[in-house]
Amino acid sequence: MNSNTLTIRCKCCGKELTSSSKRNSCGCLNQATIYGDKISAVDLSQIVVTEGLTKKKSSGILSQDDLAFQEARRQRKVRKLEFEIR
């Protein structure tokens, strides 16, 4: 299959749908539909993506040193200053 192709399966009826230039629907009560990279259904928890969903790697705007500094900064404690009131 092409890397841009998505394949989903409807848990209600068990039908597998593959994305294409046409709109595909399973036809059961859940009405799972796939068109290109868009997936819709009445209940999306009843849909399983079986093929084609990949996680994209971030572009890496921050270097590893910058990320380590930000994480250390996030871990810092806030100090409360006590002032003497006269």
HTML snippet that shows the backbone in 3Dmol.js (N, CA, C, O; Angstrom):
<script src="https://3Dmol.org/build/3Dmol-min.js"></script>
<div id="view" style="width:600px;height:400px;position:relative"></div>
<script>
const pdb = `
ATOM      1  N   MET A   1       0.820  -1.187   0.000  1.00  0.00           N
ATOM      2  CA  MET A   1       0.000   0.000   0.000  1.00  0.00           C
ATOM      3  C   MET A   1       0.867   1.254   0.000  1.00  0.00           C
ATOM      4  O   MET A   1       2.017   1.228   0.438  1.00  0.00           O
ATOM      5  N   ASN A   2       0.321   2.308  -0.478  1.00  0.00           N
ATOM      6  CA  ASN A   2       0.987   3.597  -0.506  1.00  0.00           C
ATOM      7  C   ASN A   2       1.067   4.152   0.915  1.00  0.00           C
ATOM      8  O   ASN A   2       0.178   3.897   1.728  1.00  0.00           O
ATOM      9  N   SER A   3       2.119   4.907   1.221  1.00  0.00           N
ATOM     10  CA  SER A   3       2.275   5.446   2.575  1.00  0.00           C
ATOM     11  C   SER A   3       1.212   6.495   2.892  1.00  0.00           C
ATOM     12  O   SER A   3       0.957   6.771   4.064  1.00  0.00           O
ATOM     13  N   ASN A   4       0.586   7.086   1.870  1.00  0.00           N
ATOM     14  CA  ASN A   4      -0.460   8.080   2.086  1.00  0.00           C
ATOM     15  C   ASN A   4      -1.833   7.450   2.224  1.00  0.00           C
ATOM     16  O   ASN A   4      -2.812   8.161   2.454  1.00  0.00           O
ATOM     17  N   THR A   5      -1.930   6.136   2.090  1.00  0.00           N
ATOM     18  CA  THR A   5      -3.211   5.455   2.138  1.00  0.00           C
ATOM     19  C   THR A   5      -3.537   5.050   3.565  1.00  0.00           C
ATOM     20  O   THR A   5      -2.711   4.458   4.260  1.00  0.00           O
ATOM     21  N   LEU A   6      -4.749   5.376   3.992  1.00  0.00           N
ATOM     22  CA  LEU A   6      -5.237   4.980   5.305  1.00  0.00           C
ATOM     23  C   LEU A   6      -6.199   3.816   5.153  1.00  0.00           C
ATOM     24  O   LEU A   6      -6.966   3.758   4.192  1.00  0.00           O
ATOM     25  N   THR A   7      -6.159   2.901   6.088  1.00  0.00           N
ATOM     26  CA  THR A   7      -7.128   1.816   6.135  1.00  0.00           C
ATOM     27  C   THR A   7      -7.713   1.792   7.532  1.00  0.00           C
ATOM     28  O   THR A   7      -6.981   1.764   8.521  1.00  0.00           O
ATOM     29  N   ILE A   8      -9.051   1.802   7.612  1.00  0.00           N
ATOM     30  CA  ILE A   8      -9.732   1.749   8.902  1.00  0.00           C
ATOM     31  C   ILE A   8     -10.668   0.550   8.922  1.00  0.00           C
ATOM     32  O   ILE A   8     -11.047   0.023   7.876  1.00  0.00           O
ATOM     33  N   ARG A   9     -11.037   0.125  10.131  1.00  0.00           N
ATOM     34  CA  ARG A   9     -12.004  -0.955  10.282  1.00  0.00           C
ATOM     35  C   ARG A   9     -13.075  -0.509  11.263  1.00  0.00           C
ATOM     36  O   ARG A   9     -12.768   0.017  12.333  1.00  0.00           O
ATOM     37  N   CYS A  10     -14.315  -0.718  10.899  1.00  0.00           N
ATOM     38  CA  CYS A  10     -15.453  -0.400  11.755  1.00  0.00           C
ATOM     39  C   CYS A  10     -15.683  -1.587  12.690  1.00  0.00           C
ATOM     40  O   CYS A  10     -15.843  -2.714  12.222  1.00  0.00           O
ATOM     41  N   LYS A  11     -15.703  -1.351  14.004  1.00  0.00           N
ATOM     42  CA  LYS A  11     -15.919  -2.423  14.967  1.00  0.00           C
ATOM     43  C   LYS A  11     -17.364  -2.915  14.956  1.00  0.00           C
ATOM     44  O   LYS A  11     -17.627  -4.055  15.339  1.00  0.00           O
ATOM     45  N   CYS A  12     -18.301  -2.077  14.525  1.00  0.00           N
ATOM     46  CA  CYS A  12     -19.718  -2.472  14.519  1.00  0.00           C
ATOM     47  C   CYS A  12     -20.000  -3.545  13.476  1.00  0.00           C
ATOM     48  O   CYS A  12     -20.616  -4.567  13.779  1.00  0.00           O
ATOM     49  N   CYS A  13     -19.551  -3.312  12.252  1.00  0.00           N
ATOM     50  CA  CYS A  13     -19.851  -4.250  11.176  1.00  0.00           C
ATOM     51  C   CYS A  13     -18.627  -5.041  10.725  1.00  0.00           C
ATOM     52  O   CYS A  13     -18.777  -6.047  10.031  1.00  0.00           O
ATOM     53  N   GLY A  14     -17.415  -4.611  11.102  1.00  0.00           N
ATOM     54  CA  GLY A  14     -16.204  -5.319  10.736  1.00  0.00           C
ATOM     55  C   GLY A  14     -15.693  -5.022   9.342  1.00  0.00           C
ATOM     56  O   GLY A  14     -14.731  -5.649   8.898  1.00  0.00           O
ATOM     57  N   LYS A  15     -16.303  -4.090   8.645  1.00  0.00           N
ATOM     58  CA  LYS A  15     -15.889  -3.767   7.275  1.00  0.00           C
ATOM     59  C   LYS A  15     -14.643  -2.889   7.293  1.00  0.00           C
ATOM     60  O   LYS A  15     -14.545  -1.957   8.092  1.00  0.00           O
ATOM     61  N   GLU A  16     -13.683  -3.191   6.401  1.00  0.00           N
ATOM     62  CA  GLU A  16     -12.477  -2.390   6.259  1.00  0.00           C
ATOM     63  C   GLU A  16     -12.641  -1.424   5.103  1.00  0.00           C
ATOM     64  O   GLU A  16     -13.118  -1.792   4.029  1.00  0.00           O
ATOM     65  N   LEU A  17     -12.239  -0.179   5.337  1.00  0.00           N
ATOM     66  CA  LEU A  17     -12.352   0.869   4.331  1.00  0.00           C
ATOM     67  C   LEU A  17     -10.968   1.438   4.058  1.00  0.00           C
ATOM     68  O   LEU A  17     -10.169   1.629   4.975  1.00  0.00           O
ATOM     69  N   THR A  18     -10.695   1.706   2.786  1.00  0.00           N
ATOM     70  CA  THR A  18      -9.416   2.259   2.368  1.00  0.00           C
ATOM     71  C   THR A  18      -9.649   3.629   1.749  1.00  0.00           C
ATOM     72  O   THR A  18     -10.595   3.823   0.986  1.00  0.00           O
ATOM     73  N   SER A  19      -8.774   4.584   2.087  1.00  0.00           N
ATOM     74  CA  SER A  19      -8.935   5.939   1.557  1.00  0.00           C
ATOM     75  C   SER A  19      -8.605   5.978   0.078  1.00  0.00           C
ATOM     76  O   SER A  19      -7.743   5.244  -0.404  1.00  0.00           O
ATOM     77  N   SER A  20      -9.298   6.835  -0.621  1.00  0.00           N
ATOM     78  CA  SER A  20      -9.066   7.045  -2.049  1.00  0.00           C
ATOM     79  C   SER A  20      -9.610   8.418  -2.406  1.00  0.00           C
ATOM     80  O   SER A  20      -9.930   9.212  -1.522  1.00  0.00           O
ATOM     81  N   SER A  21      -9.714   8.696  -3.687  1.00  0.00           N
ATOM     82  CA  SER A  21     -10.261   9.983  -4.115  1.00  0.00           C
ATOM     83  C   SER A  21     -11.780  10.002  -4.005  1.00  0.00           C
ATOM     84  O   SER A  21     -12.396  11.062  -4.117  1.00  0.00           O
ATOM     85  N   LYS A  22     -12.398   8.822  -3.784  1.00  0.00           N
ATOM     86  CA  LYS A  22     -13.845   8.734  -3.577  1.00  0.00           C
ATOM     87  C   LYS A  22     -14.140   8.572  -2.090  1.00  0.00           C
ATOM     88  O   LYS A  22     -13.299   8.092  -1.329  1.00  0.00           O
ATOM     89  N   ARG A  23     -15.317   8.969  -1.693  1.00  0.00           N
ATOM     90  CA  ARG A  23     -15.762   8.817  -0.316  1.00  0.00           C
ATOM     91  C   ARG A  23     -16.242   7.387  -0.118  1.00  0.00           C
ATOM     92  O   ARG A  23     -17.109   6.919  -0.856  1.00  0.00           O
ATOM     93  N   ASN A  24     -15.685   6.681   0.878  1.00  0.00           N
ATOM     94  CA  ASN A  24     -16.076   5.305   1.182  1.00  0.00           C
ATOM     95  C   ASN A  24     -16.798   5.269   2.516  1.00  0.00           C
ATOM     96  O   ASN A  24     -16.389   5.938   3.465  1.00  0.00           O
ATOM     97  N   SER A  25     -17.876   4.488   2.594  1.00  0.00           N
ATOM     98  CA  SER A  25     -18.654   4.370   3.823  1.00  0.00           C
ATOM     99  C   SER A  25     -18.997   2.913   4.065  1.00  0.00           C
ATOM    100  O   SER A  25     -19.156   2.145   3.116  1.00  0.00           O
ATOM    101  N   CYS A  26     -19.114   2.521   5.341  1.00  0.00           N
ATOM    102  CA  CYS A  26     -19.385   1.121   5.653  1.00  0.00           C
ATOM    103  C   CYS A  26     -20.874   0.789   5.541  1.00  0.00           C
ATOM    104  O   CYS A  26     -21.217  -0.350   5.223  1.00  0.00           O
ATOM    105  N   GLY A  27     -21.751   1.732   5.789  1.00  0.00           N
ATOM    106  CA  GLY A  27     -23.181   1.501   5.606  1.00  0.00           C
ATOM    107  C   GLY A  27     -23.920   0.997   6.831  1.00  0.00           C
ATOM    108  O   GLY A  27     -25.140   0.837   6.771  1.00  0.00           O
ATOM    109  N   CYS A  28     -23.235   0.739   7.944  1.00  0.00           N
ATOM    110  CA  CYS A  28     -23.937   0.279   9.147  1.00  0.00           C
ATOM    111  C   CYS A  28     -24.460   1.493   9.928  1.00  0.00           C
ATOM    112  O   CYS A  28     -24.403   2.617   9.428  1.00  0.00           O
ATOM    113  N   LEU A  29     -24.962   1.280  11.133  1.00  0.00           N
ATOM    114  CA  LEU A  29     -25.512   2.375  11.934  1.00  0.00           C
ATOM    115  C   LEU A  29     -24.450   3.389  12.366  1.00  0.00           C
ATOM    116  O   LEU A  29     -24.768   4.549  12.629  1.00  0.00           O
ATOM    117  N   ASN A  30     -23.191   2.950  12.439  1.00  0.00           N
ATOM    118  CA  ASN A  30     -22.115   3.850  12.836  1.00  0.00           C
ATOM    119  C   ASN A  30     -21.731   4.820  11.720  1.00  0.00           C
ATOM    120  O   ASN A  30     -21.193   5.890  12.003  1.00  0.00           O
ATOM    121  N   GLN A  31     -21.993   4.471  10.459  1.00  0.00           N
ATOM    122  CA  GLN A  31     -21.714   5.318   9.297  1.00  0.00           C
ATOM    123  C   GLN A  31     -20.254   5.773   9.248  1.00  0.00           C
ATOM    124  O   GLN A  31     -19.977   6.963   9.092  1.00  0.00           O
ATOM    125  N   ALA A  32     -19.323   4.829   9.382  1.00  0.00           N
ATOM    126  CA  ALA A  32     -17.904   5.150   9.268  1.00  0.00           C
ATOM    127  C   ALA A  32     -17.610   5.560   7.827  1.00  0.00           C
ATOM    128  O   ALA A  32     -17.974   4.855   6.886  1.00  0.00           O
ATOM    129  N   THR A  33     -16.955   6.694   7.667  1.00  0.00           N
ATOM    130  CA  THR A  33     -16.662   7.236   6.346  1.00  0.00           C
ATOM    131  C   THR A  33     -15.205   7.663   6.302  1.00  0.00           C
ATOM    132  O   THR A  33     -14.684   8.221   7.267  1.00  0.00           O
ATOM    133  N   ILE A  34     -14.546   7.396   5.172  1.00  0.00           N
ATOM    134  CA  ILE A  34     -13.178   7.836   4.973  1.00  0.00           C
ATOM    135  C   ILE A  34     -13.079   8.485   3.605  1.00  0.00           C
ATOM    136  O   ILE A  34     -13.576   7.959   2.609  1.00  0.00           O
ATOM    137  N   TYR A  35     -12.425   9.642   3.576  1.00  0.00           N
ATOM    138  CA  TYR A  35     -12.241  10.380   2.327  1.00  0.00           C
ATOM    139  C   TYR A  35     -10.880  11.051   2.402  1.00  0.00           C
ATOM    140  O   TYR A  35     -10.704  12.014   3.149  1.00  0.00           O
ATOM    141  N   GLY A  36      -9.917  10.555   1.638  1.00  0.00           N
ATOM    142  CA  GLY A  36      -8.554  11.076   1.710  1.00  0.00           C
ATOM    143  C   GLY A  36      -7.955  10.735   3.058  1.00  0.00           C
ATOM    144  O   GLY A  36      -7.806   9.560   3.393  1.00  0.00           O
ATOM    145  N   ASP A  37      -7.602  11.769   3.849  1.00  0.00           N
ATOM    146  CA  ASP A  37      -7.068  11.535   5.183  1.00  0.00           C
ATOM    147  C   ASP A  37      -8.059  11.916   6.281  1.00  0.00           C
ATOM    148  O   ASP A  37      -7.680  12.042   7.446  1.00  0.00           O
ATOM    149  N   LYS A  38      -9.331  12.101   5.909  1.00  0.00           N
ATOM    150  CA  LYS A  38     -10.370  12.470   6.871  1.00  0.00           C
ATOM    151  C   LYS A  38     -11.222  11.256   7.220  1.00  0.00           C
ATOM    152  O   LYS A  38     -11.689  10.539   6.335  1.00  0.00           O
ATOM    153  N   ILE A  39     -11.418  11.035   8.511  1.00  0.00           N
ATOM    154  CA  ILE A  39     -12.224   9.918   9.006  1.00  0.00           C
ATOM    155  C   ILE A  39     -13.374  10.499   9.807  1.00  0.00           C
ATOM    156  O   ILE A  39     -13.175  11.392  10.630  1.00  0.00           O
ATOM    157  N   SER A  40     -14.577   9.993   9.569  1.00  0.00           N
ATOM    158  CA  SER A  40     -15.722  10.424  10.356  1.00  0.00           C
ATOM    159  C   SER A  40     -16.610   9.231  10.640  1.00  0.00           C
ATOM    160  O   SER A  40     -16.607   8.244   9.905  1.00  0.00           O
ATOM    161  N   ALA A  41     -17.373   9.338  11.721  1.00  0.00           N
ATOM    162  CA  ALA A  41     -18.310   8.295  12.118  1.00  0.00           C
ATOM    163  C   ALA A  41     -19.218   8.866  13.190  1.00  0.00           C
ATOM    164  O   ALA A  41     -18.935   9.921  13.759  1.00  0.00           O
ATOM    165  N   VAL A  42     -20.310   8.166  13.464  1.00  0.00           N
ATOM    166  CA  VAL A  42     -21.202   8.572  14.544  1.00  0.00           C
ATOM    167  C   VAL A  42     -20.468   8.418  15.871  1.00  0.00           C
ATOM    168  O   VAL A  42     -20.526   9.310  16.718  1.00  0.00           O
ATOM    169  N   ASP A  43     -19.771   7.281  16.063  1.00  0.00           N
ATOM    170  CA  ASP A  43     -19.005   7.007  17.272  1.00  0.00           C
ATOM    171  C   ASP A  43     -17.577   6.638  16.858  1.00  0.00           C
ATOM    172  O   ASP A  43     -17.328   5.513  16.424  1.00  0.00           O
ATOM    173  N   LEU A  44     -16.643   7.579  16.991  1.00  0.00           N
ATOM    174  CA  LEU A  44     -15.269   7.340  16.555  1.00  0.00           C
ATOM    175  C   LEU A  44     -14.537   6.316  17.419  1.00  0.00           C
ATOM    176  O   LEU A  44     -13.502   5.794  17.007  1.00  0.00           O
ATOM    177  N   SER A  45     -15.058   6.021  18.612  1.00  0.00           N
ATOM    178  CA  SER A  45     -14.423   4.986  19.427  1.00  0.00           C
ATOM    179  C   SER A  45     -14.646   3.599  18.830  1.00  0.00           C
ATOM    180  O   SER A  45     -13.982   2.644  19.234  1.00  0.00           O
ATOM    181  N   GLN A  46     -15.559   3.471  17.887  1.00  0.00           N
ATOM    182  CA  GLN A  46     -15.827   2.204  17.216  1.00  0.00           C
ATOM    183  C   GLN A  46     -15.005   2.048  15.941  1.00  0.00           C
ATOM    184  O   GLN A  46     -15.247   1.127  15.160  1.00  0.00           O
ATOM    185  N   ILE A  47     -14.031   2.942  15.718  1.00  0.00           N
ATOM    186  CA  ILE A  47     -13.188   2.906  14.526  1.00  0.00           C
ATOM    187  C   ILE A  47     -11.756   2.567  14.943  1.00  0.00           C
ATOM    188  O   ILE A  47     -11.246   3.098  15.929  1.00  0.00           O
ATOM    189  N   VAL A  48     -11.113   1.673  14.181  1.00  0.00           N
ATOM    190  CA  VAL A  48      -9.718   1.306  14.421  1.00  0.00           C
ATOM    191  C   VAL A  48      -8.934   1.617  13.148  1.00  0.00           C
ATOM    192  O   VAL A  48      -9.291   1.149  12.067  1.00  0.00           O
ATOM    193  N   VAL A  49      -7.864   2.407  13.276  1.00  0.00           N
ATOM    194  CA  VAL A  49      -6.988   2.669  12.137  1.00  0.00           C
ATOM    195  C   VAL A  49      -6.020   1.496  12.062  1.00  0.00           C
ATOM    196  O   VAL A  49      -5.210   1.292  12.966  1.00  0.00           O
ATOM    197  N   THR A  50      -6.107   0.728  10.984  1.00  0.00           N
ATOM    198  CA  THR A  50      -5.289  -0.472  10.874  1.00  0.00           C
ATOM    199  C   THR A  50      -4.000  -0.245  10.115  1.00  0.00           C
ATOM    200  O   THR A  50      -3.034  -0.978  10.329  1.00  0.00           O
ATOM    201  N   GLU A  51      -3.948   0.751   9.230  1.00  0.00           N
ATOM    202  CA  GLU A  51      -2.745   0.959   8.438  1.00  0.00           C
ATOM    203  C   GLU A  51      -2.649   2.400   7.996  1.00  0.00           C
ATOM    204  O   GLU A  51      -3.656   3.033   7.679  1.00  0.00           O
ATOM    205  N   GLY A  52      -1.421   2.921   7.976  1.00  0.00           N
ATOM    206  CA  GLY A  52      -1.182   4.218   7.367  1.00  0.00           C
ATOM    207  C   GLY A  52      -1.025   5.370   8.319  1.00  0.00           C
ATOM    208  O   GLY A  52      -0.678   6.467   7.880  1.00  0.00           O
ATOM    209  N   LEU A  53      -1.261   5.184   9.600  1.00  0.00           N
ATOM    210  CA  LEU A  53      -1.120   6.286  10.541  1.00  0.00           C
ATOM    211  C   LEU A  53       0.282   6.253  11.115  1.00  0.00           C
ATOM    212  O   LEU A  53       0.627   5.332  11.855  1.00  0.00           O
ATOM    213  N   THR A  54       1.096   7.248  10.784  1.00  0.00           N
ATOM    214  CA  THR A  54       2.463   7.309  11.277  1.00  0.00           C
ATOM    215  C   THR A  54       2.676   8.606  12.019  1.00  0.00           C
ATOM    216  O   THR A  54       2.082   9.631  11.686  1.00  0.00           O
ATOM    217  N   LYS A  55       3.519   8.556  13.020  1.00  0.00           N
ATOM    218  CA  LYS A  55       3.844   9.745  13.792  1.00  0.00           C
ATOM    219  C   LYS A  55       4.982  10.468  13.107  1.00  0.00           C
ATOM    220  O   LYS A  55       6.007   9.868  12.784  1.00  0.00           O
ATOM    221  N   LYS A  56       4.800  11.753  12.885  1.00  0.00           N
ATOM    222  CA  LYS A  56       5.825  12.546  12.222  1.00  0.00           C
ATOM    223  C   LYS A  56       6.853  13.014  13.247  1.00  0.00           C
ATOM    224  O   LYS A  56       6.505  13.372  14.372  1.00  0.00           O
ATOM    225  N   LYS A  57       8.112  13.005  12.848  1.00  0.00           N
ATOM    226  CA  LYS A  57       9.185  13.465  13.706  1.00  0.00           C
ATOM    227  C   LYS A  57       9.187  14.983  13.707  1.00  0.00           C
ATOM    228  O   LYS A  57       8.985  15.616  12.671  1.00  0.00           O
ATOM    229  N   SER A  58       9.418  15.564  14.883  1.00  0.00           N
ATOM    230  CA  SER A  58       9.430  17.023  14.972  1.00  0.00           C
ATOM    231  C   SER A  58      10.620  17.586  14.214  1.00  0.00           C
ATOM    232  O   SER A  58      11.625  16.906  14.010  1.00  0.00           O
ATOM    233  N   SER A  59      10.490  18.828  13.806  1.00  0.00           N
ATOM    234  CA  SER A  59      11.526  19.467  13.008  1.00  0.00           C
ATOM    235  C   SER A  59      12.757  19.809  13.834  1.00  0.00           C
ATOM    236  O   SER A  59      13.804  20.129  13.270  1.00  0.00           O
ATOM    237  N   GLY A  60      12.654  19.748  15.160  1.00  0.00           N
ATOM    238  CA  GLY A  60      13.814  19.990  16.002  1.00  0.00           C
ATOM    239  C   GLY A  60      14.213  21.447  16.071  1.00  0.00           C
ATOM    240  O   GLY A  60      15.357  21.790  15.772  1.00  0.00           O
ATOM    241  N   ILE A  61      13.307  22.296  16.453  1.00  0.00           N
ATOM    242  CA  ILE A  61      13.596  23.719  16.551  1.00  0.00           C
ATOM    243  C   ILE A  61      14.599  23.970  17.675  1.00  0.00           C
ATOM    244  O   ILE A  61      15.523  24.770  17.523  1.00  0.00           O
ATOM    245  N   LEU A  62      14.412  23.280  18.805  1.00  0.00           N
ATOM    246  CA  LEU A  62      15.326  23.431  19.932  1.00  0.00           C
ATOM    247  C   LEU A  62      16.357  22.319  19.914  1.00  0.00           C
ATOM    248  O   LEU A  62      16.040  21.176  19.584  1.00  0.00           O
ATOM    249  N   SER A  63      17.582  22.649  20.265  1.00  0.00           N
ATOM    250  CA  SER A  63      18.629  21.633  20.335  1.00  0.00           C
ATOM    251  C   SER A  63      18.467  20.824  21.623  1.00  0.00           C
ATOM    252  O   SER A  63      17.642  21.167  22.470  1.00  0.00           O
ATOM    253  N   GLN A  64      19.238  19.765  21.773  1.00  0.00           N
ATOM    254  CA  GLN A  64      19.161  18.934  22.975  1.00  0.00           C
ATOM    255  C   GLN A  64      19.571  19.725  24.218  1.00  0.00           C
ATOM    256  O   GLN A  64      19.002  19.527  25.291  1.00  0.00           O
ATOM    257  N   ASP A  65      20.552  20.619  24.083  1.00  0.00           N
ATOM    258  CA  ASP A  65      20.970  21.455  25.218  1.00  0.00           C
ATOM    259  C   ASP A  65      19.847  22.396  25.643  1.00  0.00           C
ATOM    260  O   ASP A  65      19.608  22.586  26.836  1.00  0.00           O
ATOM    261  N   ASP A  66      19.160  22.984  24.663  1.00  0.00           N
ATOM    262  CA  ASP A  66      18.039  23.875  24.968  1.00  0.00           C
ATOM    263  C   ASP A  66      16.916  23.118  25.665  1.00  0.00           C
ATOM    264  O   ASP A  66      16.329  23.625  26.621  1.00  0.00           O
ATOM    265  N   LEU A  67      16.613  21.915  25.199  1.00  0.00           N
ATOM    266  CA  LEU A  67      15.564  21.112  25.822  1.00  0.00           C
ATOM    267  C   LEU A  67      15.938  20.730  27.258  1.00  0.00           C
ATOM    268  O   LEU A  67      15.086  20.749  28.146  1.00  0.00           O
ATOM    269  N   ALA A  68      17.203  20.385  27.485  1.00  0.00           N
ATOM    270  CA  ALA A  68      17.660  20.036  28.829  1.00  0.00           C
ATOM    271  C   ALA A  68      17.566  21.249  29.754  1.00  0.00           C
ATOM    272  O   ALA A  68      17.159  21.113  30.908  1.00  0.00           O
ATOM    273  N   PHE A  69      17.943  22.447  29.255  1.00  0.00           N
ATOM    274  CA  PHE A  69      17.845  23.664  30.046  1.00  0.00           C
ATOM    275  C   PHE A  69      16.391  23.963  30.413  1.00  0.00           C
ATOM    276  O   PHE A  69      16.098  24.304  31.559  1.00  0.00           O
ATOM    277  N   GLN A  70      15.478  23.835  29.442  1.00  0.00           N
ATOM    278  CA  GLN A  70      14.072  24.102  29.708  1.00  0.00           C
ATOM    279  C   GLN A  70      13.497  23.117  30.720  1.00  0.00           C
ATOM    280  O   GLN A  70      12.694  23.502  31.569  1.00  0.00           O
ATOM    281  N   GLU A  71      13.900  21.846  30.639  1.00  0.00           N
ATOM    282  CA  GLU A  71      13.423  20.850  31.592  1.00  0.00           C
ATOM    283  C   GLU A  71      13.949  21.154  32.999  1.00  0.00           C
ATOM    284  O   GLU A  71      13.209  21.037  33.977  1.00  0.00           O
ATOM    285  N   ALA A  72      15.227  21.543  33.101  1.00  0.00           N
ATOM    286  CA  ALA A  72      15.794  21.905  34.404  1.00  0.00           C
ATOM    287  C   ALA A  72      15.104  23.148  34.952  1.00  0.00           C
ATOM    288  O   ALA A  72      14.867  23.249  36.156  1.00  0.00           O
ATOM    289  N   ARG A  73      14.786  24.079  34.088  1.00  0.00           N
ATOM    290  CA  ARG A  73      14.105  25.296  34.510  1.00  0.00           C
ATOM    291  C   ARG A  73      12.700  24.985  35.021  1.00  0.00           C
ATOM    292  O   ARG A  73      12.230  25.599  35.979  1.00  0.00           O
ATOM    293  N   ARG A  74      12.040  24.034  34.380  1.00  0.00           N
ATOM    294  CA  ARG A  74      10.688  23.649  34.800  1.00  0.00           C
ATOM    295  C   ARG A  74      10.701  22.994  36.176  1.00  0.00           C
ATOM    296  O   ARG A  74       9.721  23.081  36.916  1.00  0.00           O
ATOM    297  N   GLN A  75      11.806  22.339  36.521  1.00  0.00           N
ATOM    298  CA  GLN A  75      11.905  21.618  37.788  1.00  0.00           C
ATOM    299  C   GLN A  75      12.249  22.532  38.967  1.00  0.00           C
ATOM    300  O   GLN A  75      12.202  22.089  40.114  1.00  0.00           O
ATOM    301  N   ARG A  76      12.589  23.782  38.713  1.00  0.00           N
ATOM    302  CA  ARG A  76      12.976  24.691  39.794  1.00  0.00           C
ATOM    303  C   ARG A  76      11.817  24.959  40.735  1.00  0.00           C
ATOM    304  O   ARG A  76      10.656  24.993  40.328  1.00  0.00           O
ATOM    305  N   LYS A  77      12.154  25.146  41.992  1.00  0.00           N
ATOM    306  CA  LYS A  77      11.152  25.479  43.010  1.00  0.00           C
ATOM    307  C   LYS A  77      11.005  26.992  43.095  1.00  0.00           C
ATOM    308  O   LYS A  77      11.949  27.731  42.817  1.00  0.00           O
ATOM    309  N   VAL A  78       9.841  27.438  43.471  1.00  0.00           N
ATOM    310  CA  VAL A  78       9.591  28.856  43.641  1.00  0.00           C
ATOM    311  C   VAL A  78       9.890  29.207  45.095  1.00  0.00           C
ATOM    312  O   VAL A  78       9.335  28.601  46.012  1.00  0.00           O
ATOM    313  N   ARG A  79      10.765  30.180  45.301  1.00  0.00           N
ATOM    314  CA  ARG A  79      11.101  30.619  46.655  1.00  0.00           C
ATOM    315  C   ARG A  79      10.203  31.777  47.034  1.00  0.00           C
ATOM    316  O   ARG A  79      10.014  32.722  46.269  1.00  0.00           O
ATOM    317  N   LYS A  80       9.652  31.680  48.239  1.00  0.00           N
ATOM    318  CA  LYS A  80       8.826  32.771  48.736  1.00  0.00           C
ATOM    319  C   LYS A  80       9.700  33.703  49.559  1.00  0.00           C
ATOM    320  O   LYS A  80      10.435  33.264  50.444  1.00  0.00           O
ATOM    321  N   LEU A  81       9.616  34.964  49.267  1.00  0.00           N
ATOM    322  CA  LEU A  81      10.370  35.956  50.022  1.00  0.00           C
ATOM    323  C   LEU A  81       9.499  36.498  51.135  1.00  0.00           C
ATOM    324  O   LEU A  81       8.326  36.808  50.931  1.00  0.00           O
ATOM    325  N   GLU A  82      10.094  36.610  52.326  1.00  0.00           N
ATOM    326  CA  GLU A  82       9.347  37.148  53.463  1.00  0.00           C
ATOM    327  C   GLU A  82       9.835  38.569  53.709  1.00  0.00           C
ATOM    328  O   GLU A  82      11.034  38.824  53.823  1.00  0.00           O
ATOM    329  N   PHE A  83       8.897  39.466  53.787  1.00  0.00           N
ATOM    330  CA  PHE A  83       9.230  40.857  54.034  1.00  0.00           C
ATOM    331  C   PHE A  83       8.740  41.242  55.409  1.00  0.00           C
ATOM    332  O   PHE A  83       7.697  40.788  55.880  1.00  0.00           O
ATOM    333  N   GLU A  84       9.516  42.085  56.030  1.00  0.00           N
ATOM    334  CA  GLU A  84       9.146  42.585  57.357  1.00  0.00           C
ATOM    335  C   GLU A  84       8.226  43.777  57.178  1.00  0.00           C
ATOM    336  O   GLU A  84       8.574  44.747  56.506  1.00  0.00           O
ATOM    337  N   ILE A  85       7.050  43.700  57.783  1.00  0.00           N
ATOM    338  CA  ILE A  85       6.080  44.778  57.657  1.00  0.00           C
ATOM    339  C   ILE A  85       6.180  45.659  58.891  1.00  0.00           C
ATOM    340  O   ILE A  85       6.106  45.160  60.014  1.00  0.00           O
ATOM    341  N   ARG A  86       6.348  46.961  58.698  1.00  0.00           N
ATOM    342  CA  ARG A  86       6.478  47.904  59.822  1.00  0.00           C
ATOM    343  C   ARG A  86       5.260  48.765  59.933  1.00  0.00           C
ATOM    344  O   ARG A  86       5.185  49.618  60.817  1.00  0.00           O
TER     345      ARG A  86
END
`;
const viewer = $3Dmol.createViewer("view");
viewer.addModel(pdb, "pdb");
viewer.setStyle({}, {cartoon: {color: "spectrum"}});
viewer.zoomTo();
viewer.render();
</script>
